[in-house]
Amino acid sequence: MRYAKTMTRFRWALVMLVLACSSLGTAKSGTAKSGSAHSQPDSLDWPLGSAADSGISSSKLQSMEAAVRSGGFTKIGSVLIARYGKLVYEGYFDGDANTRLDTRSATKSITDVLVGIAIREKKVSGVDARLLSLLPERARKLQNPDPRKAAITVEDFLTMSSPLECDDWNDASRGNEERMYLVEDWAQFILDLPIRGRMHVGEEVEPPPYGRYFSYCTGGVFTLSEVLQKATGLRTDRYAQQVLFAPLSIASAQWVYSPLNIPQTGGGLRLTSRDLLKIAQLYLNGGTWHGARIVDESWVRASTQPHARIDDDTEYGYLWWLKSFKSGGKTYPAFFMSGNGGNKIVAIPSLQMAVAITSTNYSTHSMHEQTEKLLTEYVLAAVEK
């Protein structure tokens, strides 16, 4: 009898343990979690706080979770919010805090950070450094030679405004990234492109805002990977780990590589939601993390000011998108990382807030509109002070 009672207690203990583990797994994958800033005082990872203490309505965030779970928003992976330098909310709806995400072109902005660090270290002379001077072996075998190619600078690729006929938003473009992926040598493919032409009505041509024509070109950003390797003496993934990821306590980055084993700096870098948010927070901090300088404040300012206009509402910095978001009758200027699927990592200086919204709505209609709706109608609407 005593043995039977002991076994009964053991079975109940086992059941309770299984239920507790099951509940913990659900919390990681489908609900929000927040923590105290006191939980990791010596860590170079995120200091933690609470939404309520940061002036953000918990009830509004709960309404957001309910909307995501009920299907009001589809294929949302995670929503994270940092305010005043602390991570105050993280909700996971597909995967968990350790899941590495393919946010596509959102990680182009990391290439900007690396170029800024290389300039700070005097490995690259500046944004006016000429591409073909940095890559002379490419210049020697160039197709479609043109003196205007010799004038292409690092800044031209940072601002998506080189004169090359490259446009990922135009299926007919010779430089469309899908054509690049079919060949072995991606950088040569881009540099071999002809010069772009523009038809116009009338003889007078009005100059574009900021003096640059925007044309979205992933291949140009990839070519900066070779520039960084040539300038620093390290392959870009190794350089990134040394000068950016290690100082940010990012240890699990997973890169995509070209057929020639060159790291793809034009997108596809897999990072966790927390690590993506660190990039936006780094720039909100003016280039520092936990008080340590990683990139110059002047570079952050230059990167997040407009250099090209995309449309009436959107401008472009150095691989950062610039736009104002409206919520509750207020307008919030922001700079952000953006990628296919509706991925957005947003920095809002006036609120001292960074927001990461990850999504896998790849190549779907209104993928970015859905993310922006979640941002404006729930996240920004939750800000109480």
C-alpha positions as CSV (number, residue, x, y, z in Angstrom):
1,M,0.0,0.0,0.0
2,R,2.8,2.4,0.9
3,Y,4.5,1.6,-2.4
4,A,1.2,2.3,-4.3
5,K,0.8,5.7,-2.6
6,T,4.4,6.5,-3.4
7,M,3.9,5.6,-7.1
8,T,0.7,7.7,-7.2
9,R,2.5,10.7,-5.8
10,F,5.3,10.1,-8.3
11,R,2.9,9.9,-11.2
12,W,1.2,13.2,-10.2
13,A,4.6,14.9,-9.8
14,L,5.5,13.7,-13.3
15,V,2.2,15.0,-14.8
16,M,2.7,18.4,-13.2
17,L,6.2,18.6,-14.5
18,V,5.1,17.8,-18.0
19,L,2.3,20.4,-17.8
20,A,4.8,23.0,-16.5
21,C,7.2,22.3,-19.4
22,S,4.3,22.4,-21.9
23,S,3.2,25.8,-20.5
24,L,6.8,27.1,-20.7
25,G,7.1,26.1,-24.4
26,T,3.8,27.9,-25.2
27,A,5.0,31.0,-23.5
28,K,8.1,31.1,-25.7
29,S,6.4,30.5,-29.0
30,G,3.1,32.3,-28.8
31,T,2.9,34.9,-26.0
32,A,4.8,38.0,-24.9
33,K,7.4,38.0,-22.2
34,S,8.9,40.9,-20.4
35,G,11.6,41.0,-17.8
36,S,13.3,43.2,-15.2
37,A,16.3,45.4,-16.0
38,H,17.9,44.0,-12.8
39,S,18.0,40.5,-14.1
40,Q,21.2,40.8,-16.1
41,P,23.2,43.9,-14.9
42,D,26.6,42.8,-16.1
43,S,25.5,41.5,-19.5
44,L,26.4,43.0,-22.9
45,D,23.1,41.7,-24.1
46,W,19.8,43.5,-23.6
47,P,19.0,45.2,-20.2
48,L,15.4,44.4,-19.5
49,G,12.5,46.5,-18.3
50,S,8.7,46.4,-18.4
51,A,6.3,47.9,-20.8
52,A,4.3,49.6,-18.0
53,D,7.4,51.3,-16.5
54,S,8.3,52.6,-19.9
55,G,5.0,54.3,-20.5
56,I,3.5,51.6,-22.8
57,S,0.1,50.2,-22.3
58,S,0.2,46.5,-21.5
59,S,-3.5,46.1,-22.3
60,K,-2.9,47.5,-25.8
61,L,-0.1,45.0,-26.4
62,Q,-2.4,42.2,-25.2
63,S,-5.0,43.3,-27.8
64,M,-2.2,43.1,-30.4
65,E,-1.4,39.5,-29.3
66,A,-5.0,38.6,-29.6
67,A,-5.3,40.1,-33.1
68,V,-2.2,38.1,-34.2
69,R,-3.4,34.9,-32.7
70,S,-6.9,35.3,-34.2
71,G,-5.6,35.7,-37.7
72,G,-6.0,39.4,-38.0
73,F,-2.4,39.5,-38.9
74,T,-0.8,36.6,-40.8
75,K,2.6,35.0,-40.6
76,I,3.9,37.3,-37.9
77,G,7.0,35.8,-36.3
78,S,7.8,38.2,-33.5
79,V,7.3,41.7,-32.1
80,L,9.9,43.2,-29.9
81,I,10.0,46.7,-28.3
82,A,12.9,48.6,-26.7
83,R,12.4,51.9,-25.0
84,Y,15.0,54.1,-23.3
85,G,17.6,51.5,-24.1
86,K,15.8,48.6,-22.4
87,L,14.0,45.6,-23.9
88,V,10.5,46.0,-22.5
89,Y,8.4,43.6,-24.6
90,E,9.0,40.5,-26.7
91,G,6.2,38.5,-28.2
92,Y,6.9,35.4,-30.3
93,F,4.2,33.9,-32.5
94,D,6.4,31.6,-34.7
95,G,9.6,30.4,-33.2
96,D,11.2,31.8,-30.1
97,A,14.0,34.1,-28.9
98,N,16.7,31.7,-30.3
99,T,15.2,31.4,-33.8
100,R,17.4,32.9,-36.5
101,L,15.2,34.7,-39.0
102,D,15.6,35.4,-42.7
103,T,14.5,39.0,-42.9
104,R,15.8,39.3,-46.5
105,S,16.9,42.8,-47.4
106,A,16.4,44.2,-43.8
107,T,20.1,43.2,-43.2
108,K,21.3,45.5,-45.9
109,S,21.4,48.2,-43.2
110,I,24.1,46.1,-41.4
111,T,26.3,46.7,-44.5
112,D,26.0,50.4,-43.9
113,V,27.3,49.9,-40.3
114,L,30.3,47.9,-41.5
115,V,31.2,50.5,-44.1
116,G,31.0,53.2,-41.4
117,I,33.3,51.2,-39.1
118,A,35.7,50.6,-42.0
119,I,35.8,54.4,-42.6
120,R,36.3,55.0,-38.9
121,E,39.2,52.7,-38.9
122,K,40.6,54.4,-42.0
123,K,40.4,51.2,-44.0
124,V,38.2,53.0,-46.5
125,S,38.9,56.7,-47.3
126,G,35.3,57.7,-47.3
127,V,32.0,57.5,-49.2
128,D,33.6,59.2,-52.2
129,A,36.0,56.3,-52.7
130,R,35.7,54.9,-56.2
131,L,34.7,51.3,-56.6
132,L,36.9,50.4,-59.5
133,S,39.9,51.9,-57.8
134,L,39.2,49.6,-54.8
135,L,38.7,46.6,-57.1
136,P,41.3,47.0,-59.9
137,E,41.1,43.4,-60.9
138,R,37.5,43.9,-61.7
139,A,38.2,47.0,-63.8
140,R,40.7,45.2,-66.0
141,K,38.0,42.7,-67.3
142,L,35.0,45.1,-67.4
143,Q,32.4,44.7,-70.1
144,N,30.4,47.7,-71.4
145,P,33.2,50.1,-70.6
146,D,32.2,53.6,-70.0
147,P,34.0,56.5,-68.2
148,R,31.0,57.0,-66.0
149,K,31.7,53.6,-64.4
150,A,35.1,54.8,-63.2
151,A,33.3,57.5,-61.3
152,I,31.0,55.1,-59.3
153,T,31.6,55.6,-55.6
154,V,30.8,53.7,-52.4
155,E,28.1,56.3,-51.7
156,D,26.4,55.4,-55.0
157,F,25.8,51.8,-53.9
158,L,24.9,52.9,-50.3
159,T,22.2,55.1,-51.7
160,M,20.9,52.8,-54.5
161,S,21.7,55.4,-57.1
162,S,24.6,54.2,-59.2
163,P,24.3,54.8,-63.0
164,L,24.3,51.0,-63.7
165,E,21.2,49.5,-65.3
166,C,20.1,47.6,-62.2
167,D,16.6,47.6,-60.8
168,D,15.2,44.8,-58.7
169,W,11.7,46.3,-58.9
170,N,11.7,45.9,-62.7
171,D,11.6,42.3,-64.0
172,A,13.0,43.5,-67.3
173,S,16.1,45.1,-65.8
174,R,19.4,43.4,-66.8
175,G,20.6,43.9,-63.3
176,N,17.6,42.4,-61.5
177,E,18.9,40.3,-58.6
178,E,17.2,37.1,-59.9
179,R,19.4,37.2,-63.0
180,M,22.5,37.7,-60.8
181,Y,21.7,34.6,-58.8
182,L,22.0,32.5,-62.0
183,V,25.7,33.2,-62.6
184,E,28.8,32.4,-60.6
185,D,30.5,35.8,-60.3
186,W,28.0,38.2,-58.8
187,A,30.2,41.3,-58.5
188,Q,31.5,41.1,-62.1
189,F,27.9,40.6,-63.2
190,I,26.9,44.0,-61.6
191,L,30.0,45.9,-62.7
192,D,29.6,44.6,-66.3
193,L,26.1,46.1,-66.6
194,P,25.5,48.9,-69.1
195,I,24.7,52.5,-68.1
196,R,21.1,53.1,-67.4
197,G,19.1,55.4,-69.7
198,R,15.9,57.4,-69.0
199,M,13.3,58.4,-71.5
200,H,11.9,61.9,-70.9
201,V,9.3,64.2,-72.4
202,G,10.7,67.5,-73.6
203,E,14.3,68.5,-73.8
204,E,14.5,69.9,-70.3
205,V,15.2,67.3,-67.6
206,E,14.3,68.2,-64.1
207,P,17.1,67.1,-61.7
208,P,16.0,64.5,-59.0
209,P,15.7,65.4,-55.3
210,Y,19.1,65.3,-53.6
211,G,20.7,64.9,-57.1
212,R,20.2,61.1,-57.2
213,Y,17.9,58.8,-59.1
214,F,16.9,55.9,-56.8
215,S,17.0,52.4,-58.3
216,Y,16.8,49.4,-55.9
217,C,19.9,47.2,-56.6
218,T,20.8,44.3,-54.4
219,G,23.8,43.5,-56.5
220,G,25.4,46.8,-55.8
221,V,25.2,46.2,-52.0
222,F,26.7,42.8,-52.5
223,T,29.6,44.3,-54.4
224,L,30.3,46.3,-51.2
225,S,31.2,42.9,-49.6
226,E,34.2,42.6,-51.9
227,V,35.1,46.3,-51.2
228,L,35.1,45.6,-47.5
229,Q,37.2,42.4,-47.9
230,K,39.7,44.2,-50.1
231,A,39.9,47.2,-47.7
232,T,40.1,45.4,-44.4
233,G,41.9,42.2,-45.3
234,L,39.2,40.1,-43.8
235,R,36.3,38.4,-45.4
236,T,33.2,40.4,-44.6
237,D,31.6,37.9,-42.3
238,R,34.7,37.7,-40.2
239,Y,35.2,41.4,-40.1
240,A,31.5,41.8,-39.0
241,Q,32.0,39.4,-36.2
242,Q,35.1,41.2,-35.0
243,V,34.1,44.8,-35.2
244,L,30.2,44.7,-34.8
245,F,28.7,41.4,-33.7
246,A,31.1,40.6,-30.9
247,P,30.8,44.1,-29.3
248,L,27.0,43.6,-29.5
249,S,27.1,40.1,-28.0
250,I,25.8,38.6,-31.3
251,A,27.1,35.1,-31.5
252,S,24.7,33.2,-33.8
253,A,24.8,35.1,-37.1
254,Q,24.3,32.8,-40.2
255,W,25.4,34.2,-43.6
256,V,24.4,33.4,-47.1
257,Y,27.3,33.1,-49.6
258,S,27.7,33.6,-53.3
259,P,28.9,30.7,-55.5
260,L,32.4,32.1,-55.0
261,N,32.0,32.0,-51.2
262,I,31.6,35.8,-50.8
263,P,29.3,36.8,-47.9
264,Q,26.0,38.2,-49.2
265,T,25.8,41.7,-47.8
266,G,22.7,42.5,-49.8
267,G,20.4,40.5,-47.5
268,G,19.5,37.1,-46.2
269,L,21.7,37.3,-43.1
270,R,20.0,35.2,-40.4
271,L,19.8,36.8,-36.9
272,T,17.5,36.5,-33.9
273,S,14.9,39.1,-33.2
274,R,16.8,40.4,-30.3
275,D,20.0,40.8,-32.3
276,L,18.2,42.6,-35.2
277,L,16.8,45.1,-32.6
278,K,20.3,45.8,-31.4
279,I,21.2,47.3,-34.7
280,A,18.4,49.8,-34.5
281,Q,19.2,50.5,-30.9
282,L,22.9,51.0,-31.8
283,Y,21.9,53.8,-34.1
284,L,19.4,55.3,-31.6
285,N,22.3,55.5,-29.2
286,G,24.3,57.4,-31.8
287,G,26.7,54.5,-32.5
288,T,27.4,53.2,-28.9
289,W,26.3,50.0,-27.1
290,H,26.6,49.9,-23.3
291,G,28.7,53.1,-23.5
292,A,31.3,51.7,-25.9
293,R,31.7,53.4,-29.2
294,I,31.3,51.1,-32.2
295,V,30.6,53.5,-35.1
296,D,30.9,57.3,-35.2
297,E,28.0,59.5,-34.4
298,S,28.6,61.5,-37.5
299,W,28.2,58.3,-39.6
300,V,24.9,57.5,-37.9
301,R,23.6,61.0,-38.7
302,A,24.8,60.7,-42.3
303,S,23.3,57.3,-42.7
304,T,19.9,58.3,-41.4
305,Q,19.4,61.5,-43.4
306,P,17.9,61.5,-46.9
307,H,20.2,61.1,-49.9
308,A,17.5,59.9,-52.4
309,R,13.7,60.0,-52.7
310,I,11.7,56.9,-53.3
311,D,8.2,58.3,-53.4
312,D,6.2,61.1,-51.8
313,D,6.3,59.5,-48.4
314,T,9.6,57.6,-48.4
315,E,13.3,58.6,-48.6
316,Y,16.5,56.7,-48.5
317,G,19.7,57.2,-46.5
318,Y,22.7,54.9,-46.5
319,L,20.8,51.6,-46.8
320,W,18.3,52.8,-44.3
321,W,14.7,53.7,-45.1
322,L,13.2,57.0,-43.9
323,K,9.6,57.6,-43.3
324,S,7.1,59.1,-40.8
325,F,4.4,56.9,-39.3
326,K,1.1,58.3,-38.1
327,S,-0.8,57.1,-35.0
328,G,-3.4,58.8,-32.8
329,G,-3.1,62.1,-34.6
330,K,0.6,62.3,-34.1
331,T,3.4,61.8,-36.6
332,Y,6.6,60.0,-35.8
333,P,9.7,60.3,-38.1
334,A,11.6,57.1,-38.2
335,F,14.5,55.3,-39.9
336,F,14.3,51.6,-40.4
337,M,15.5,48.3,-41.9
338,S,13.1,46.8,-44.3
339,G,12.9,43.4,-46.1
340,N,10.7,41.2,-48.2
341,G,8.0,39.5,-46.2
342,G,7.0,42.6,-44.3
343,N,10.1,42.6,-42.0
344,K,10.8,46.0,-40.4
345,I,13.2,47.0,-37.6
346,V,12.2,50.6,-36.8
347,A,13.9,53.3,-34.8
348,I,11.8,56.3,-33.6
349,P,14.1,58.9,-32.1
350,S,11.4,61.1,-30.7
351,L,10.1,58.2,-28.5
352,Q,13.5,56.7,-27.8
353,M,12.0,53.5,-29.1
354,A,13.1,50.7,-31.3
355,V,10.6,48.1,-32.7
356,A,11.3,44.8,-34.5
357,I,8.5,43.2,-36.4
358,T,9.4,40.0,-38.3
359,S,7.2,38.3,-40.8
360,T,7.3,35.6,-43.5
361,N,4.7,37.0,-45.9
362,Y,7.3,36.8,-48.7
363,S,6.4,38.4,-52.0
364,T,2.8,38.8,-51.0
365,H,0.5,41.7,-51.7
366,S,0.3,44.3,-48.9
367,M,3.0,42.6,-46.8
368,H,4.5,45.9,-45.7
369,E,1.1,47.5,-45.2
370,Q,0.2,44.8,-42.7
371,T,3.4,45.4,-40.7
372,E,2.8,49.1,-40.7
373,K,-0.7,48.6,-39.6
374,L,0.5,46.5,-36.7
375,L,3.1,49.2,-35.9
376,T,0.8,52.2,-36.0
377,E,-2.5,50.8,-34.7
378,Y,-1.0,48.7,-31.9
379,V,2.6,49.4,-31.0
380,L,2.6,53.2,-31.4
381,A,-1.0,53.4,-30.1
382,A,0.2,51.7,-26.9
383,V,2.6,54.6,-26.1
384,E,1.0,56.5,-23.2
385,K,3.8,58.9,-22.3
